[in-house]
């Protein structure tokens, strides 16, 4: 896709800076982005529930430090732990989907 008025698509920008899909550098970038997105989603859900990190951690049976590390993409979280945190701390549930790349 060509740049329009000095604008570049996100896909073109990502390819330019991290390489094409399937390369090691691109895969590492995309994995990091998914972890960032997960932490951001958890933070938004916590805020929507009106909870501080400390209140959320207490309800979820963990520590404020752990919640902070997840929200700030410092620590990866296991799916089973994320499910427990969301269920106990927010009274919600985690929903997942699987998306196959085109051609798979």
C-alpha positions as CSV (number, residue, x, y, z in Angstrom):
1,X,0.0,0.0,0.0
2,X,1.4,3.4,-0.9
3,X,1.7,6.3,1.6
4,X,-1.0,8.9,1.1
5,X,0.0,12.4,2.3
6,X,2.9,10.9,4.2
7,X,0.7,8.3,5.9
8,X,1.7,4.7,5.9
9,X,-0.5,1.8,6.8
10,X,0.2,-0.1,10.1
11,X,1.0,-3.2,8.1
12,X,3.6,-1.4,5.9
13,X,5.1,0.3,8.9
14,X,5.4,-3.0,10.8
15,X,6.9,-4.8,7.8
16,X,9.4,-2.0,7.3
17,X,10.6,-2.0,10.9
18,X,10.2,-5.6,11.9
19,X,10.2,-7.6,8.7
20,X,7.6,-9.6,6.9
21,X,5.2,-12.0,8.7
22,X,6.9,-15.2,9.7
23,X,10.3,-13.8,10.4
24,X,11.8,-14.1,13.9
25,X,11.9,-10.4,14.5
26,X,8.3,-9.9,13.3
27,X,7.1,-12.9,15.4
28,X,8.8,-11.4,18.5
29,X,7.2,-8.0,17.9
30,X,3.7,-9.5,17.4
31,X,4.1,-11.7,20.5
32,X,5.1,-8.6,22.6
33,X,2.2,-6.7,21.2
34,X,-0.3,-9.4,22.2
35,X,1.1,-9.3,25.8
36,X,0.8,-5.5,25.8
37,X,-2.8,-5.7,24.6
38,X,-3.7,-8.3,27.2
39,X,-2.3,-6.1,30.0
40,X,-4.1,-3.1,28.7
41,X,-7.4,-5.0,28.5
42,X,-7.0,-6.2,32.0
43,X,-6.3,-2.7,33.2
44,X,-9.3,-1.3,31.4
45,X,-11.6,-4.0,32.9
46,X,-10.3,-3.3,36.4
47,X,-10.8,0.5,36.0
48,X,-14.3,-0.1,34.6
49,X,-15.1,-2.2,37.7
50,X,-13.9,0.8,39.8
51,X,-11.1,-1.1,41.5
52,X,-7.6,0.0,42.4
53,X,-4.8,-2.5,41.7
54,X,-4.7,-3.3,45.4
55,X,-8.4,-3.9,45.6
56,X,-8.3,-6.0,42.5
57,X,-5.4,-8.0,43.7
58,X,-7.0,-8.7,47.1
59,X,-10.2,-10.0,45.4
60,X,-8.2,-12.1,42.9
61,X,-6.0,-13.6,45.6
62,X,-2.8,-12.2,44.4
63,X,-0.6,-9.1,44.9
64,X,-0.7,-5.6,43.7
65,X,2.8,-6.0,42.4
66,X,1.7,-9.0,40.2
67,X,-1.3,-7.1,38.8
68,X,0.9,-4.1,38.0
69,X,3.5,-6.3,36.2
70,X,0.8,-7.8,34.0
71,X,-0.8,-4.5,33.3
72,X,2.5,-2.9,32.4
73,X,3.7,-5.9,30.2
74,X,6.6,-6.7,32.6
75,X,5.3,-10.2,33.4
76,X,3.6,-12.7,31.2
77,X,0.6,-14.5,32.7
78,X,-0.5,-18.1,32.2
79,X,-4.0,-18.6,30.8
80,X,-5.2,-20.5,33.8
81,X,-3.9,-17.7,36.1
82,X,-5.6,-15.0,34.0
83,X,-8.9,-16.9,34.1
84,X,-8.7,-17.1,37.9
85,X,-7.8,-13.4,38.2
86,X,-10.7,-12.3,36.0
87,X,-13.2,-14.7,37.6
88,X,-12.3,-13.9,41.3
89,X,-11.3,-10.3,40.9
90,X,-13.8,-9.1,38.4
91,X,-16.6,-11.7,38.4
92,X,-16.0,-12.1,34.7
93,X,-14.7,-14.7,32.3
94,X,-12.0,-14.8,29.7
95,X,-13.0,-15.6,26.1
96,X,-10.6,-16.7,23.5
97,X,-10.7,-17.2,19.8
98,X,-8.3,-18.9,17.3
99,X,-7.6,-17.2,14.0
100,X,-5.8,-19.0,11.3
101,X,-3.6,-17.1,8.8
102,X,-5.0,-17.0,5.3
103,X,-3.7,-20.0,3.4
104,X,-3.5,-22.2,6.5
